[in-house]
């Protein structure tokens, strides 16, 4: 089984700014402030974190097909 990728490129849906972030292996990131326009990104309905909603890679638990920390 391949190791989970711990980096993901977040893309702001408001301004399009892209920023590479390191994802935690064991926690969800619910909020992220866009480094371009300052918008507060929140997960889309049904997603567990901002990486699953706006990232180039889903969070590590999703990559491993495990339950995530849905809120």
C-alpha positions in Angstrom: 0.0 0.0 0.0 1.4 3.4 -1.0 2.0 6.1 1.6 -0.4 9.0 1.7 0.7 12.2 0.1 1.0 14.9 2.7 1.0 17.9 0.4 -2.0 19.4 -1.5 -2.4 22.5 -3.6 -5.4 24.4 -2.3 -7.2 26.5 -4.9 -9.4 29.4 -3.7 -12.8 29.3 -5.3 -13.1 33.1 -5.0 -9.8 34.4 -6.4 -8.2 31.4 -7.9 -5.0 31.8 -5.8 -3.1 28.5 -5.4 -1.0 27.6 -2.4 0.7 24.3 -1.5 0.1 23.2 2.1 1.2 20.3 4.2 -1.7 18.2 5.5 -1.8 16.7 9.0 -1.9 12.9 9.0 -4.5 12.6 11.8 -6.7 15.8 11.8 -9.0 17.6 9.5 -8.5 21.3 8.7 -12.0 22.8 8.7 -11.0 26.4 7.9 -8.2 27.9 5.8 -7.6 31.6 5.1 -6.7 32.2 1.4 -3.2 33.7 1.1 -4.4 35.6 -1.9 -7.7 37.4 -1.0 -8.1 36.5 2.7 -11.4 34.5 2.1 -12.1 31.9 4.8 -12.4 28.6 3.0 -14.7 26.0 4.6 -15.5 22.4 3.5 -18.2 22.0 1.0 -21.3 20.1 2.3 -20.4 16.4 2.5 -16.7 17.0 2.6 -14.7 16.5 5.8 -12.1 19.3 5.3 -10.8 22.0 3.0 -8.3 19.7 1.4 -11.2 17.4 0.2 -13.1 20.4 -1.1 -10.4 22.6 -2.7 -7.2 20.6 -2.7 -5.4 18.7 -5.5 -5.2 15.7 -3.1 -7.8 14.6 -0.5 -6.8 14.4 3.1 -4.6 11.4 4.2 -7.5 9.5 5.9 -9.5 9.7 2.6 -6.4 8.6 0.6 -6.2 5.5 2.8 -10.0 4.9 2.4 -10.5 5.3 6.1 -13.3 7.1 8.0 -12.4 10.8 8.4 -13.4 13.2 11.1 -16.6 14.4 9.6 -18.2 17.3 11.4 
